[in-house]
Amino acid sequence: IGTFFLVFNIGMAVRGGAGALAPVAIGGILMVMIFAGGHVSGGHFNPAVSLAALIRGALPKADFLPYVIAQVVGALAAAGVVLAVHGKPLLG
């Protein structure tokens, strides 16, 4: 859910023309999602965070792949919603 909201916010900010305020919106949603769901997932809202936690030993190896799969599924779902709202892809 956290990855969905993060990617959705990024897509909407960029496609919606937020311009210079896009980083503020993205940082704001990341902060809110860490406060709201950090106690559940440890704040693993992208695979880089999960990989860093794995490397430092804070994430068991058996949990890494399910985390990354959930993050990718959430990101793809959010990208699909952004495309449904804004139409054609930005690239291509």
C-alpha positions as CSV (number, residue, x, y, z in Angstrom):
1,I,0.0,0.0,0.0
2,G,2.8,2.4,0.8
3,T,4.6,1.8,-2.5
4,F,1.3,2.3,-4.3
5,F,0.7,5.7,-2.7
6,L,4.3,6.7,-3.3
7,V,4.3,5.8,-7.0
8,F,0.8,7.2,-7.4
9,N,1.8,10.5,-5.9
10,I,4.9,10.7,-8.1
11,G,3.0,10.0,-11.2
12,M,0.2,12.4,-10.4
13,A,2.7,15.2,-9.5
14,V,4.7,14.8,-12.6
15,R,1.8,14.2,-15.0
16,G,-0.3,16.9,-13.3
17,G,2.3,19.6,-13.9
18,A,3.2,20.3,-10.3
19,G,6.5,21.5,-11.5
20,A,8.8,22.9,-8.7
21,L,6.3,21.6,-6.1
22,A,6.5,18.0,-7.1
23,P,9.4,17.2,-4.7
24,V,7.4,18.7,-1.8
25,A,4.4,16.5,-2.6
26,I,6.6,13.4,-3.0
27,G,8.5,14.1,0.2
28,G,5.2,14.7,2.0
29,I,3.6,11.5,0.9
30,L,6.7,9.5,1.8
31,M,6.7,11.1,5.3
32,V,3.1,10.3,5.8
33,M,3.4,6.7,4.6
34,I,6.4,6.1,6.9
35,F,4.5,7.5,9.9
36,A,1.3,5.6,8.9
37,G,2.8,2.2,7.9
38,G,6.4,2.2,9.0
39,H,5.6,0.2,12.1
40,V,4.1,-2.5,9.9
41,S,6.7,-2.8,7.1
42,G,9.7,-1.0,8.5
43,G,9.3,1.7,5.9
44,H,10.2,-0.6,3.0
45,F,8.5,1.4,0.2
46,N,11.0,0.6,-2.5
47,P,13.4,-2.3,-3.3
48,A,16.4,-0.1,-2.5
49,V,15.4,0.3,1.1
50,S,14.7,-3.5,1.4
51,L,18.1,-4.3,-0.2
52,A,19.8,-2.0,2.2
53,A,18.0,-3.6,5.2
54,L,19.0,-7.0,3.9
55,I,22.6,-6.0,3.5
56,R,22.9,-4.7,7.0
57,G,21.1,-7.7,8.5
58,A,17.8,-6.0,9.5
59,L,15.7,-8.0,7.0
60,P,15.8,-11.8,6.9
61,K,16.8,-13.3,3.6
62,A,13.5,-15.2,3.4
63,D,11.5,-11.9,3.6
64,F,13.4,-10.0,0.9
65,L,11.8,-11.5,-2.2
66,P,8.2,-11.2,-0.9
67,Y,8.8,-7.5,0.0
68,V,10.2,-6.8,-3.4
69,I,7.3,-8.6,-5.2
70,A,4.8,-6.6,-3.1
71,Q,6.6,-3.4,-3.9
72,V,6.7,-4.1,-7.7
73,V,3.0,-5.1,-7.7
74,G,2.1,-1.9,-5.8
75,A,4.1,0.2,-8.1
76,L,2.6,-1.3,-11.2
77,A,-0.9,-0.9,-9.9
78,A,-0.2,2.8,-9.1
79,A,1.2,3.3,-12.6
80,G,-1.9,1.8,-14.1
81,V,-4.1,4.1,-12.1
82,V,-2.1,7.1,-13.2
83,L,-2.3,6.0,-16.8
84,A,-6.1,5.5,-16.4
85,V,-6.4,9.1,-15.0
86,H,-4.0,10.8,-17.4
87,G,-4.3,8.7,-20.6
88,K,-1.3,7.7,-22.7
89,P,2.1,7.1,-21.2
90,L,4.6,10.0,-20.8
91,L,7.3,8.1,-22.7
92,G,6.8,6.3,-26.0
